[in-house]
Amino acid sequence: MGAAELASAIAGGRISASEALDACLARVDALNPEINAIVETDVEAARASARAADEALASGIVPD
């Protein structure tokens, strides 16, 4: 799923931002050891941002 399609799925409630993050982190875990493209991650901050996005969507705030 591309970025625009993923954003649409999150905004439309078909997937949560937290679920999308989990999928992305799993992909990084699976592929990064071989390609070494990601040097540093801040998973705690990413999870906090995903939770905030999910809370905003739940309260009716839909990003542009």
CHARMM internal coordinates of N, CA and C (Angstrom, degrees):
IC EDIT
DIST 1 N 1 CA 1.4496
DIST 1 CA 1 C 1.5245
ANGL 1 N 1 CA 1 C 107.71
DIST 1 C 2 N 1.3185
ANGL 1 CA 1 C 2 N 116.03
DIHE 1 N 1 CA 1 C 2 N 130.17
DIST 2 N 2 CA 1.4540
ANGL 1 C 2 N 2 CA 120.91
DIHE 1 CA 1 C 2 N 2 CA 177.96
DIST 2 CA 2 C 1.5194
ANGL 2 N 2 CA 2 C 111.60
DIHE 1 C 2 N 2 CA 2 C -76.29
DIST 2 C 3 N 1.3204
ANGL 2 CA 2 C 3 N 116.16
DIHE 2 N 2 CA 2 C 3 N 171.50
DIST 3 N 3 CA 1.4602
ANGL 2 C 3 N 3 CA 121.44
DIHE 2 CA 2 C 3 N 3 CA -176.85
DIST 3 CA 3 C 1.5280
ANGL 3 N 3 CA 3 C 112.38
DIHE 2 C 3 N 3 CA 3 C -61.53
DIST 3 C 4 N 1.3247
ANGL 3 CA 3 C 4 N 117.33
DIHE 3 N 3 CA 3 C 4 N -43.88
DIST 4 N 4 CA 1.4642
ANGL 3 C 4 N 4 CA 120.20
DIHE 3 CA 3 C 4 N 4 CA -178.98
DIST 4 CA 4 C 1.5248
ANGL 4 N 4 CA 4 C 110.90
DIHE 3 C 4 N 4 CA 4 C -65.93
DIST 4 C 5 N 1.3236
ANGL 4 CA 4 C 5 N 116.25
DIHE 4 N 4 CA 4 C 5 N -41.37
DIST 5 N 5 CA 1.4656
ANGL 4 C 5 N 5 CA 120.17
DIHE 4 CA 4 C 5 N 5 CA 178.85
DIST 5 CA 5 C 1.5345
ANGL 5 N 5 CA 5 C 110.49
DIHE 4 C 5 N 5 CA 5 C -66.15
DIST 5 C 6 N 1.3236
ANGL 5 CA 5 C 6 N 117.23
DIHE 5 N 5 CA 5 C 6 N -39.93
DIST 6 N 6 CA 1.4578
ANGL 5 C 6 N 6 CA 121.67
DIHE 5 CA 5 C 6 N 6 CA 178.00
DIST 6 CA 6 C 1.5284
ANGL 6 N 6 CA 6 C 110.46
DIHE 5 C 6 N 6 CA 6 C -64.07
DIST 6 C 7 N 1.3187
ANGL 6 CA 6 C 7 N 117.30
DIHE 6 N 6 CA 6 C 7 N -44.87
DIST 7 N 7 CA 1.4710
ANGL 6 C 7 N 7 CA 120.77
DIHE 6 CA 6 C 7 N 7 CA 177.99
DIST 7 CA 7 C 1.5163
ANGL 7 N 7 CA 7 C 111.15
DIHE 6 C 7 N 7 CA 7 C -60.00
DIST 7 C 8 N 1.3287
ANGL 7 CA 7 C 8 N 116.34
DIHE 7 N 7 CA 7 C 8 N -41.09
DIST 8 N 8 CA 1.4563
ANGL 7 C 8 N 8 CA 120.73
DIHE 7 CA 7 C 8 N 8 CA 178.47
DIST 8 CA 8 C 1.5229
ANGL 8 N 8 CA 8 C 111.09
DIHE 7 C 8 N 8 CA 8 C -65.08
DIST 8 C 9 N 1.3227
ANGL 8 CA 8 C 9 N 117.01
DIHE 8 N 8 CA 8 C 9 N -39.90
DIST 9 N 9 CA 1.4665
ANGL 8 C 9 N 9 CA 121.32
DIHE 8 CA 8 C 9 N 9 CA 179.12
DIST 9 CA 9 C 1.5220
ANGL 9 N 9 CA 9 C 110.97
DIHE 8 C 9 N 9 CA 9 C -65.02
DIST 9 C 10 N 1.3302
ANGL 9 CA 9 C 10 N 116.76
DIHE 9 N 9 CA 9 C 10 N -39.21
DIST 10 N 10 CA 1.4618
ANGL 9 C 10 N 10 CA 120.46
DIHE 9 CA 9 C 10 N 10 CA 177.99
DIST 10 CA 10 C 1.5236
ANGL 10 N 10 CA 10 C 110.15
DIHE 9 C 10 N 10 CA 10 C -68.15
DIST 10 C 11 N 1.3198
ANGL 10 CA 10 C 11 N 116.92
DIHE 10 N 10 CA 10 C 11 N -48.57
DIST 11 N 11 CA 1.4707
ANGL 10 C 11 N 11 CA 120.74
DIHE 10 CA 10 C 11 N 11 CA 179.85
DIST 11 CA 11 C 1.5238
ANGL 11 N 11 CA 11 C 111.71
DIHE 10 C 11 N 11 CA 11 C -61.50
DIST 11 C 12 N 1.3289
ANGL 11 CA 11 C 12 N 116.53
DIHE 11 N 11 CA 11 C 12 N -33.59
DIST 12 N 12 CA 1.4557
ANGL 11 C 12 N 12 CA 121.21
DIHE 11 CA 11 C 12 N 12 CA -179.92
DIST 12 CA 12 C 1.5145
ANGL 12 N 12 CA 12 C 114.49
DIHE 11 C 12 N 12 CA 12 C -84.55
DIST 12 C 13 N 1.3255
ANGL 12 CA 12 C 13 N 116.98
DIHE 12 N 12 CA 12 C 13 N -1.78
DIST 13 N 13 CA 1.4573
ANGL 12 C 13 N 13 CA 120.76
DIHE 12 CA 12 C 13 N 13 CA 176.91
DIST 13 CA 13 C 1.5145
ANGL 13 N 13 CA 13 C 114.87
DIHE 12 C 13 N 13 CA 13 C 79.14
DIST 13 C 14 N 1.3308
ANGL 13 CA 13 C 14 N 117.51
DIHE 13 N 13 CA 13 C 14 N 11.53
DIST 14 N 14 CA 1.4555
ANGL 13 C 14 N 14 CA 120.01
DIHE 13 CA 13 C 14 N 14 CA 179.58
DIST 14 CA 14 C 1.5253
ANGL 14 N 14 CA 14 C 112.18
DIHE 13 C 14 N 14 CA 14 C -78.79
DIST 14 C 15 N 1.3175
ANGL 14 CA 14 C 15 N 116.17
DIHE 14 N 14 CA 14 C 15 N -20.43
DIST 15 N 15 CA 1.4599
ANGL 14 C 15 N 15 CA 123.04
DIHE 14 CA 14 C 15 N 15 CA 175.89
DIST 15 CA 15 C 1.5213
ANGL 15 N 15 CA 15 C 106.58
DIHE 14 C 15 N 15 CA 15 C -151.11
DIST 15 C 16 N 1.3065
ANGL 15 CA 15 C 16 N 116.99
DIHE 15 N 15 CA 15 C 16 N 146.54
DIST 16 N 16 CA 1.4663
ANGL 15 C 16 N 16 CA 119.24
DIHE 15 CA 15 C 16 N 16 CA 177.87
DIST 16 CA 16 C 1.5209
ANGL 16 N 16 CA 16 C 109.23
DIHE 15 C 16 N 16 CA 16 C -87.31
DIST 16 C 17 N 1.3171
ANGL 16 CA 16 C 17 N 115.46
DIHE 16 N 16 CA 16 C 17 N 160.58
DIST 17 N 17 CA 1.4594
ANGL 16 C 17 N 17 CA 119.83
DIHE 16 CA 16 C 17 N 17 CA 176.44
DIST 17 CA 17 C 1.5234
ANGL 17 N 17 CA 17 C 110.15
DIHE 16 C 17 N 17 CA 17 C -62.57
DIST 17 C 18 N 1.3177
ANGL 17 CA 17 C 18 N 116.66
DIHE 17 N 17 CA 17 C 18 N -35.00
DIST 18 N 18 CA 1.4655
ANGL 17 C 18 N 18 CA 120.47
DIHE 17 CA 17 C 18 N 18 CA 178.44
DIST 18 CA 18 C 1.5222
ANGL 18 N 18 CA 18 C 111.36
DIHE 17 C 18 N 18 CA 18 C -66.40
DIST 18 C 19 N 1.3168
ANGL 18 CA 18 C 19 N 117.11
DIHE 18 N 18 CA 18 C 19 N -39.98
DIST 19 N 19 CA 1.4703
ANGL 18 C 19 N 19 CA 120.34
DIHE 18 CA 18 C 19 N 19 CA 177.01
DIST 19 CA 19 C 1.5267
ANGL 19 N 19 CA 19 C 110.88
DIHE 18 C 19 N 19 CA 19 C -66.31
DIST 19 C 20 N 1.3177
ANGL 19 CA 19 C 20 N 116.19
DIHE 19 N 19 CA 19 C 20 N -39.97
DIST 20 N 20 CA 1.4618
ANGL 19 C 20 N 20 CA 120.36
DIHE 19 CA 19 C 20 N 20 CA 178.19
DIST 20 CA 20 C 1.5260
ANGL 20 N 20 CA 20 C 110.11
DIHE 19 C 20 N 20 CA 20 C -63.53
DIST 20 C 21 N 1.3170
ANGL 20 CA 20 C 21 N 116.65
DIHE 20 N 20 CA 20 C 21 N -42.84
DIST 21 N 21 CA 1.4586
ANGL 20 C 21 N 21 CA 120.59
DIHE 20 CA 20 C 21 N 21 CA 178.13
DIST 21 CA 21 C 1.5226
ANGL 21 N 21 CA 21 C 110.62
DIHE 20 C 21 N 21 CA 21 C -61.78
DIST 21 C 22 N 1.3231
ANGL 21 CA 21 C 22 N 116.91
DIHE 21 N 21 CA 21 C 22 N -45.57
DIST 22 N 22 CA 1.4688
ANGL 21 C 22 N 22 CA 119.99
DIHE 21 CA 21 C 22 N 22 CA 178.96
DIST 22 CA 22 C 1.5257
ANGL 22 N 22 CA 22 C 111.35
DIHE 21 C 22 N 22 CA 22 C -57.68
DIST 22 C 23 N 1.3214
ANGL 22 CA 22 C 23 N 116.53
DIHE 22 N 22 CA 22 C 23 N -41.60
DIST 23 N 23 CA 1.4643
ANGL 22 C 23 N 23 CA 120.42
DIHE 22 CA 22 C 23 N 23 CA 179.28
DIST 23 CA 23 C 1.5316
ANGL 23 N 23 CA 23 C 110.74
DIHE 22 C 23 N 23 CA 23 C -65.22
DIST 23 C 24 N 1.3217
ANGL 23 CA 23 C 24 N 116.64
DIHE 23 N 23 CA 23 C 24 N -41.57
DIST 24 N 24 CA 1.4661
ANGL 23 C 24 N 24 CA 120.27
DIHE 23 CA 23 C 24 N 24 CA 179.11
DIST 24 CA 24 C 1.5233
ANGL 24 N 24 CA 24 C 111.24
DIHE 23 C 24 N 24 CA 24 C -66.12
DIST 24 C 25 N 1.3146
ANGL 24 CA 24 C 25 N 116.77
DIHE 24 N 24 CA 24 C 25 N -42.62
DIST 25 N 25 CA 1.4632
ANGL 24 C 25 N 25 CA 119.86
DIHE 24 CA 24 C 25 N 25 CA 179.20
DIST 25 CA 25 C 1.5333
ANGL 25 N 25 CA 25 C 111.16
DIHE 24 C 25 N 25 CA 25 C -65.00
DIST 25 C 26 N 1.3115
ANGL 25 CA 25 C 26 N 116.96
DIHE 25 N 25 CA 25 C 26 N -37.54
DIST 26 N 26 CA 1.4664
ANGL 25 C 26 N 26 CA 120.21
DIHE 25 CA 25 C 26 N 26 CA 177.19
DIST 26 CA 26 C 1.5258
ANGL 26 N 26 CA 26 C 110.52
DIHE 25 C 26 N 26 CA 26 C -63.59
DIST 26 C 27 N 1.3180
ANGL 26 CA 26 C 27 N 115.85
DIHE 26 N 26 CA 26 C 27 N -39.66
DIST 27 N 27 CA 1.4755
ANGL 26 C 27 N 27 CA 120.52
DIHE 26 CA 26 C 27 N 27 CA 178.73
DIST 27 CA 27 C 1.5269
ANGL 27 N 27 CA 27 C 110.76
DIHE 26 C 27 N 27 CA 27 C -66.10
DIST 27 C 28 N 1.3254
ANGL 27 CA 27 C 28 N 116.67
DIHE 27 N 27 CA 27 C 28 N -41.63
DIST 28 N 28 CA 1.4640
ANGL 27 C 28 N 28 CA 120.58
DIHE 27 CA 27 C 28 N 28 CA 176.72
DIST 28 CA 28 C 1.5323
ANGL 28 N 28 CA 28 C 109.60
DIHE 27 C 28 N 28 CA 28 C -61.40
DIST 28 C 29 N 1.3352
ANGL 28 CA 28 C 29 N 116.51
DIHE 28 N 28 CA 28 C 29 N -45.90
DIST 29 N 29 CA 1.4648
ANGL 28 C 29 N 29 CA 120.12
DIHE 28 CA 28 C 29 N 29 CA 179.38
DIST 29 CA 29 C 1.5222
ANGL 29 N 29 CA 29 C 111.89
DIHE 28 C 29 N 29 CA 29 C -59.93
DIST 29 C 30 N 1.3262
ANGL 29 CA 29 C 30 N 116.44
DIHE 29 N 29 CA 29 C 30 N -36.72
DIST 30 N 30 CA 1.4621
ANGL 29 C 30 N 30 CA 120.67
DIHE 29 CA 29 C 30 N 30 CA -177.51
DIST 30 CA 30 C 1.5249
ANGL 30 N 30 CA 30 C 112.37
DIHE 29 C 30 N 30 CA 30 C -75.28
DIST 30 C 31 N 1.3177
ANGL 30 CA 30 C 31 N 117.25
DIHE 30 N 30 CA 30 C 31 N -38.37
DIST 31 N 31 CA 1.4666
ANGL 30 C 31 N 31 CA 120.28
DIHE 30 CA 30 C 31 N 31 CA -171.92
DIST 31 CA 31 C 1.5169
ANGL 31 N 31 CA 31 C 115.36
DIHE 30 C 31 N 31 CA 31 C -101.58
DIST 31 C 32 N 1.3115
ANGL 31 CA 31 C 32 N 117.88
DIHE 31 N 31 CA 31 C 32 N -29.95
DIST 32 N 32 CA 1.4544
ANGL 31 C 32 N 32 CA 119.25
DIHE 31 CA 31 C 32 N 32 CA -171.88
DIST 32 CA 32 C 1.5266
ANGL 32 N 32 CA 32 C 114.88
DIHE 31 C 32 N 32 CA 32 C -64.20
DIST 32 C 33 N 1.3146
ANGL 32 CA 32 C 33 N 120.25
DIHE 32 N 32 CA 32 C 33 N -34.08
DIST 33 N 33 CA 1.4651
ANGL 32 C 33 N 33 CA 117.40
DIHE 32 CA 32 C 33 N 33 CA 178.52
DIST 33 CA 33 C 1.5338
ANGL 33 N 33 CA 33 C 112.93
DIHE 32 C 33 N 33 CA 33 C -56.73
DIST 33 C 34 N 1.3076
ANGL 33 CA 33 C 34 N 117.01
DIHE 33 N 33 CA 33 C 34 N -32.90
DIST 34 N 34 CA 1.4589
ANGL 33 C 34 N 34 CA 120.43
DIHE 33 CA 33 C 34 N 34 CA -178.86
DIST 34 CA 34 C 1.5289
ANGL 34 N 34 CA 34 C 112.63
DIHE 33 C 34 N 34 CA 34 C -83.33
DIST 34 C 35 N 1.3435
ANGL 34 CA 34 C 35 N 116.45
DIHE 34 N 34 CA 34 C 35 N -40.70
DIST 35 N 35 CA 1.4675
ANGL 34 C 35 N 35 CA 118.22
DIHE 34 CA 34 C 35 N 35 CA -173.84
DIST 35 CA 35 C 1.5284
ANGL 35 N 35 CA 35 C 113.36
DIHE 34 C 35 N 35 CA 35 C -99.65
DIST 35 C 36 N 1.3356
ANGL 35 CA 35 C 36 N 117.50
DIHE 35 N 35 CA 35 C 36 N -17.41
DIST 36 N 36 CA 1.4561
ANGL 35 C 36 N 36 CA 123.25
DIHE 35 CA 35 C 36 N 36 CA 176.55
DIST 36 CA 36 C 1.5312
ANGL 36 N 36 CA 36 C 112.39
DIHE 35 C 36 N 36 CA 36 C 50.89
DIST 36 C 37 N 1.3270
ANGL 36 CA 36 C 37 N 116.27
DIHE 36 N 36 CA 36 C 37 N 47.70
DIST 37 N 37 CA 1.4603
ANGL 36 C 37 N 37 CA 120.91
DIHE 36 CA 36 C 37 N 37 CA -178.96
DIST 37 CA 37 C 1.5321
ANGL 37 N 37 CA 37 C 112.33
DIHE 36 C 37 N 37 CA 37 C -90.73
DIST 37 C 38 N 1.3152
ANGL 37 CA 37 C 38 N 117.08
DIHE 37 N 37 CA 37 C 38 N -26.68
DIST 38 N 38 CA 1.4588
ANGL 37 C 38 N 38 CA 121.74
DIHE 37 CA 37 C 38 N 38 CA -179.17
DIST 38 CA 38 C 1.5268
ANGL 38 N 38 CA 38 C 107.43
DIHE 37 C 38 N 38 CA 38 C -101.77
DIST 38 C 39 N 1.3335
ANGL 38 CA 38 C 39 N 115.59
DIHE 38 N 38 CA 38 C 39 N 120.40
DIST 39 N 39 CA 1.4556
ANGL 38 C 39 N 39 CA 119.87
DIHE 38 CA 38 C 39 N 39 CA -177.13
DIST 39 CA 39 C 1.5223
ANGL 39 N 39 CA 39 C 110.75
DIHE 38 C 39 N 39 CA 39 C -91.61
DIST 39 C 40 N 1.3155
ANGL 39 CA 39 C 40 N 116.22
DIHE 39 N 39 CA 39 C 40 N -40.77
DIST 40 N 40 CA 1.4590
ANGL 39 C 40 N 40 CA 120.65
DIHE 39 CA 39 C 40 N 40 CA -175.91
DIST 40 CA 40 C 1.5163
ANGL 40 N 40 CA 40 C 109.56
DIHE 39 C 40 N 40 CA 40 C -143.10
DIST 40 C 41 N 1.3191
ANGL 40 CA 40 C 41 N 116.84
DIHE 40 N 40 CA 40 C 41 N 141.39
DIST 41 N 41 CA 1.4601
ANGL 40 C 41 N 41 CA 121.33
DIHE 40 CA 40 C 41 N 41 CA 175.38
DIST 41 CA 41 C 1.5249
ANGL 41 N 41 CA 41 C 109.26
DIHE 40 C 41 N 41 CA 41 C -127.87
DIST 41 C 42 N 1.3039
ANGL 41 CA 41 C 42 N 115.57
DIHE 41 N 41 CA 41 C 42 N 153.93
DIST 42 N 42 CA 1.4583
ANGL 41 C 42 N 42 CA 122.14
DIHE 41 CA 41 C 42 N 42 CA 173.56
DIST 42 CA 42 C 1.5248
ANGL 42 N 42 CA 42 C 106.25
DIHE 41 C 42 N 42 CA 42 C -125.04
DIST 42 C 43 N 1.3148
ANGL 42 CA 42 C 43 N 115.02
DIHE 42 N 42 CA 42 C 43 N 78.96
DIST 43 N 43 CA 1.4641
ANGL 42 C 43 N 43 CA 121.61
DIHE 42 CA 42 C 43 N 43 CA -174.03
DIST 43 CA 43 C 1.5245
ANGL 43 N 43 CA 43 C 111.01
DIHE 42 C 43 N 43 CA 43 C -63.11
DIST 43 C 44 N 1.3268
ANGL 43 CA 43 C 44 N 117.29
DIHE 43 N 43 CA 43 C 44 N -38.55
DIST 44 N 44 CA 1.4681
ANGL 43 C 44 N 44 CA 119.68
DIHE 43 CA 43 C 44 N 44 CA -179.92
DIST 44 CA 44 C 1.5269
ANGL 44 N 44 CA 44 C 111.07
DIHE 43 C 44 N 44 CA 44 C -61.32
DIST 44 C 45 N 1.3120
ANGL 44 CA 44 C 45 N 117.45
DIHE 44 N 44 CA 44 C 45 N -45.06
DIST 45 N 45 CA 1.4731
ANGL 44 C 45 N 45 CA 120.63
DIHE 44 CA 44 C 45 N 45 CA 179.12
DIST 45 CA 45 C 1.5266
ANGL 45 N 45 CA 45 C 110.55
DIHE 44 C 45 N 45 CA 45 C -66.66
DIST 45 C 46 N 1.3231
ANGL 45 CA 45 C 46 N 116.89
DIHE 45 N 45 CA 45 C 46 N -38.91
DIST 46 N 46 CA 1.4629
ANGL 45 C 46 N 46 CA 120.35
DIHE 45 CA 45 C 46 N 46 CA 178.43
DIST 46 CA 46 C 1.5232
ANGL 46 N 46 CA 46 C 110.48
DIHE 45 C 46 N 46 CA 46 C -63.33
DIST 46 C 47 N 1.3255
ANGL 46 CA 46 C 47 N 116.80
DIHE 46 N 46 CA 46 C 47 N -42.65
DIST 47 N 47 CA 1.4733
ANGL 46 C 47 N 47 CA 119.75
DIHE 46 CA 46 C 47 N 47 CA 178.51
DIST 47 CA 47 C 1.5246
ANGL 47 N 47 CA 47 C 111.01
DIHE 46 C 47 N 47 CA 47 C -65.26
DIST 47 C 48 N 1.3189
ANGL 47 CA 47 C 48 N 117.41
DIHE 47 N 47 CA 47 C 48 N -39.32
DIST 48 N 48 CA 1.4653
ANGL 47 C 48 N 48 CA 120.53
DIHE 47 CA 47 C 48 N 48 CA 178.13
DIST 48 CA 48 C 1.5239
ANGL 48 N 48 CA 48 C 110.39
DIHE 47 C 48 N 48 CA 48 C -63.20
DIST 48 C 49 N 1.3210
ANGL 48 CA 48 C 49 N 117.14
DIHE 48 N 48 CA 48 C 49 N -41.94
DIST 49 N 49 CA 1.4638
ANGL 48 C 49 N 49 CA 120.92
DIHE 48 CA 48 C 49 N 49 CA 178.05
DIST 49 CA 49 C 1.5214
ANGL 49 N 49 CA 49 C 111.61
DIHE 48 C 49 N 49 CA 49 C -64.95
DIST 49 C 50 N 1.3264
ANGL 49 CA 49 C 50 N 116.37
DIHE 49 N 49 CA 49 C 50 N -40.73
DIST 50 N 50 CA 1.4681
ANGL 49 C 50 N 50 CA 120.39
DIHE 49 CA 49 C 50 N 50 CA 179.21
DIST 50 CA 50 C 1.5259
ANGL 50 N 50 CA 50 C 110.33
DIHE 49 C 50 N 50 CA 50 C -64.97
DIST 50 C 51 N 1.3308
ANGL 50 CA 50 C 51 N 116.92
DIHE 50 N 50 CA 50 C 51 N -42.45
DIST 51 N 51 CA 1.4755
ANGL 50 C 51 N 51 CA 120.05
DIHE 50 CA 50 C 51 N 51 CA 177.64
DIST 51 CA 51 C 1.5261
ANGL 51 N 51 CA 51 C 110.57
DIHE 50 C 51 N 51 CA 51 C -62.17
DIST 51 C 52 N 1.3296
ANGL 51 CA 51 C 52 N 116.89
DIHE 51 N 51 CA 51 C 52 N -42.50
DIST 52 N 52 CA 1.4656
ANGL 51 C 52 N 52 CA 120.54
DIHE 51 CA 51 C 52 N 52 CA 179.17
DIST 52 CA 52 C 1.5262
ANGL 52 N 52 CA 52 C 110.86
DIHE 51 C 52 N 52 CA 52 C -62.64
DIST 52 C 53 N 1.3271
ANGL 52 CA 52 C 53 N 116.83
DIHE 52 N 52 CA 52 C 53 N -40.85
DIST 53 N 53 CA 1.4655
ANGL 52 C 53 N 53 CA 120.34
DIHE 52 CA 52 C 53 N 53 CA 177.76
DIST 53 CA 53 C 1.5198
ANGL 53 N 53 CA 53 C 110.59
DIHE 52 C 53 N 53 CA 53 C -64.22
DIST 53 C 54 N 1.3354
ANGL 53 CA 53 C 54 N 117.06
DIHE 53 N 53 CA 53 C 54 N -43.68
DIST 54 N 54 CA 1.4632
ANGL 53 C 54 N 54 CA 120.44
DIHE 53 CA 53 C 54 N 54 CA 178.73
DIST 54 CA 54 C 1.5269
ANGL 54 N 54 CA 54 C 111.28
DIHE 53 C 54 N 54 CA 54 C -62.18
DIST 54 C 55 N 1.3285
ANGL 54 CA 54 C 55 N 116.61
DIHE 54 N 54 CA 54 C 55 N -40.54
DIST 55 N 55 CA 1.4645
ANGL 54 C 55 N 55 CA 120.70
DIHE 54 CA 54 C 55 N 55 CA 179.03
DIST 55 CA 55 C 1.5247
ANGL 55 N 55 CA 55 C 110.71
DIHE 54 C 55 N 55 CA 55 C -66.49
DIST 55 C 56 N 1.3217
ANGL 55 CA 55 C 56 N 117.20
DIHE 55 N 55 CA 55 C 56 N -40.49
DIST 56 N 56 CA 1.4632
ANGL 55 C 56 N 56 CA 120.48
DIHE 55 CA 55 C 56 N 56 CA 178.89
DIST 56 CA 56 C 1.5222
ANGL 56 N 56 CA 56 C 110.63
DIHE 55 C 56 N 56 CA 56 C -63.35
DIST 56 C 57 N 1.3273
ANGL 56 CA 56 C 57 N 116.59
DIHE 56 N 56 CA 56 C 57 N -44.43
DIST 57 N 57 CA 1.4686
ANGL 56 C 57 N 57 CA 119.99
DIHE 56 CA 56 C 57 N 57 CA 179.03
DIST 57 CA 57 C 1.5302
ANGL 57 N 57 CA 57 C 110.86
DIHE 56 C 57 N 57 CA 57 C -63.87
DIST 57 C 58 N 1.3373
ANGL 57 CA 57 C 58 N 116.04
DIHE 57 N 57 CA 57 C 58 N -39.53
DIST 58 N 58 CA 1.4639
ANGL 57 C 58 N 58 CA 119.90
DIHE 57 CA 57 C 58 N 58 CA 179.95
DIST 58 CA 58 C 1.5306
ANGL 58 N 58 CA 58 C 111.63
DIHE 57 C 58 N 58 CA 58 C -65.18
DIST 58 C 59 N 1.3361
ANGL 58 CA 58 C 59 N 116.83
DIHE 58 N 58 CA 58 C 59 N -28.15
DIST 59 N 59 CA 1.4586
ANGL 58 C 59 N 59 CA 119.54
DIHE 58 CA 58 C 59 N 59 CA 179.58
DIST 59 CA 59 C 1.5244
ANGL 59 N 59 CA 59 C 112.68
DIHE 58 C 59 N 59 CA 59 C -90.64
DIST 59 C 60 N 1.3452
ANGL 59 CA 59 C 60 N 115.67
DIHE 59 N 59 CA 59 C 60 N 4.97
DIST 60 N 60 CA 1.4527
ANGL 59 C 60 N 60 CA 119.72
DIHE 59 CA 59 C 60 N 60 CA 174.65
DIST 60 CA 60 C 1.5077
ANGL 60 N 60 CA 60 C 115.65
DIHE 59 C 60 N 60 CA 60 C 98.72
DIST 60 C 61 N 1.3153
ANGL 60 CA 60 C 61 N 117.66
DIHE 60 N 60 CA 60 C 61 N 1.29
DIST 61 N 61 CA 1.4665
ANGL 60 C 61 N 61 CA 121.06
DIHE 60 CA 60 C 61 N 61 CA 179.09
DIST 61 CA 61 C 1.5191
ANGL 61 N 61 CA 61 C 107.64
DIHE 60 C 61 N 61 CA 61 C -86.72
DIST 61 C 62 N 1.3166
ANGL 61 CA 61 C 62 N 117.12
DIHE 61 N 61 CA 61 C 62 N 115.35
DIST 62 N 62 CA 1.4619
ANGL 61 C 62 N 62 CA 122.32
DIHE 61 CA 61 C 62 N 62 CA 179.58
DIST 62 CA 62 C 1.5148
ANGL 62 N 62 CA 62 C 107.78
DIHE 61 C 62 N 62 CA 62 C -112.81
DIST 62 C 63 N 1.3420
ANGL 62 CA 62 C 63 N 116.74
DIHE 62 N 62 CA 62 C 63 N 123.19
DIST 63 N 63 CA 1.4734
ANGL 62 C 63 N 63 CA 118.46
DIHE 62 CA 62 C 63 N 63 CA -178.73
DIST 63 CA 63 C 1.5322
ANGL 63 N 63 CA 63 C 111.64
DIHE 62 C 63 N 63 CA 63 C -67.95
DIST 63 C 64 N 1.3234
ANGL 63 CA 63 C 64 N 115.02
DIHE 63 N 63 CA 63 C 64 N 156.63
DIST 64 N 64 CA 1.4693
ANGL 63 C 64 N 64 CA 120.64
DIHE 63 CA 63 C 64 N 64 CA 178.31
DIST 64 CA 64 C 1.5063
ANGL 64 N 64 CA 64 C 110.72
DIHE 63 C 64 N 64 CA 64 C -71.54
END
COOR INIT
IC SEED 1 N 1 CA 1 C
IC BUILD
